[in-house]
Amino acid sequence: MKIKILVAFIATATIIFLSCNWFRSKKKEVSNPLVGEWKLDSIGAGKDTSVVHFLVAAAIAMRDSTRVNFSFTKDSIFAHSKDAVDIVGYSFDEKANQLSIKDPSNQIFRFAKLNDSLISLTTQDSAIFFLQKK
């Protein structure tokens, strides 16, 4: 008799535990809209952009008349150009819409989604990089 009560108690506890887990809302995983393949579409200059920073960025982006392509993973950026691949770590803050580069420069970009296949990354001095989804 004690065994039947013990089995019934264990079965009831298991059913209650499982049903509570079914109705508990699962935590939403944070999505990173940058993950994927991108190409540099264009570069813009804001009112605070220094001429030197803009010219350096434009020269790097358009060197050898080739396009720069970017592969974003969860935590790394691969910049593909004609002759090289550069890799840098980054983090993305979805709430602040900021991309933080993990290297000695600690550059921070403001992220904006312009449409389904076009985003902008704005530097602290207002240079804007437009990336097109590949």
N, C-alpha and C positions, 0 to 999 in steps of 0.2 A: 504494500500500500504506500509506503514512504517513497519507493522508487517511482511510482506513478505520479505522485504529487511533485516530486523533484523534476521529472521529465516534463510535466505540464508547466511547471514554473519556468524552466529553461526555455521551452518552446514559446511561451508567452513573452518572456523577456526578449528573445531573439526577434520575434515578430514586431514588437514595439520598437526595438532599436532600428530594424530595417525600414519600417514605415516612416520613422522620424527622419532618417537619412534621405528617403525618397522625396520628402516634401521640403527639405532644407534647400534654400537657394544656393546654387553653386557660385563660387566667386568667378566673376567674369575675367578672363585673361586679357591683359592689356595688349592691344594690337599696335604694331609699329607700322605706320603707313609708308615708311621709307624702304622696307625690305623689298628687294627686287632689283631689276636692271633699269638703269636710267642713262640718258645721254644729256650732255650739257647743251641746252637749247640756245641760251643767250645770257648776257651779263648786262645788268643795269647799274646805274649810279644814282644814289640818293643825294639829297642836298648836303648831307654831312660827310660824304665819301671824299677822301683825299684823292687828288689826281694821281699821286704815286701809287697808292693801293689799287686804284682802279686799273691803271695801266699794267701793273705787275700781274694782277688777276687775269686781265684780258690776254696778256702775252702768254701766260702759262696755259690758259684754256685754248687758245687758238694757234699754238705753236705748230709749225710745219703744216699748216692748213689741215690738220687732222682734228677730228672730234675727240673729246675726252668722254669716256664712258665710265659710269660708276656702278659697282655692284654692292648693294647694301645687304649685309646679313644682320642678324640680331644685334651684334655688337662690334662689327668691323665694316670699314669702307674700303673697297678695292677700287682705286682710280687707274683705269686702263688708258694709256696713250699709245702712240705708235711704237715707241721704243721701250717702254717700261710699265711696270705695275707697282703702284705705291699702295701700302696698306697702313691704315690708321684705325685705332679703336675709337668708339664713340658711345654715347648713351643718349637716349631719347626720352624726354619728359613730356608725356602726353598731355598732362594738365596745363603745363606752361607753354606747350608747343615750342619746345626748345631742343636743339641738337647740340650736345657738348662734345667737342673733339678732345680725346684723351691723348694729348701729347704736350710737350713743354709750352706750346702757345696757348693752350686751354681756350681756344676760340669757341665762341657761342654763336649759334645761328638761330634766328627766329624762323619757324616753319609755318608755311601757309599753303593749303591745298587750293589751287585756283580752279581746277576741274578734275575729272577722273584721271587724266593722264598728264597733268602739268602741276608742278609745285614750285614754290620759291623758297630759297634759303637766304635770309638777310643777315649780314654781318652787323656787328655793333656800330660800325661807321657807315652803315646804310648801303653798302654794295649788295646788289641782289643777284643771285645765281638762279636762273630758271632751268629746271630739270624736266625733261620730257620722258615719259614712261616708254620703254622699248617694247 
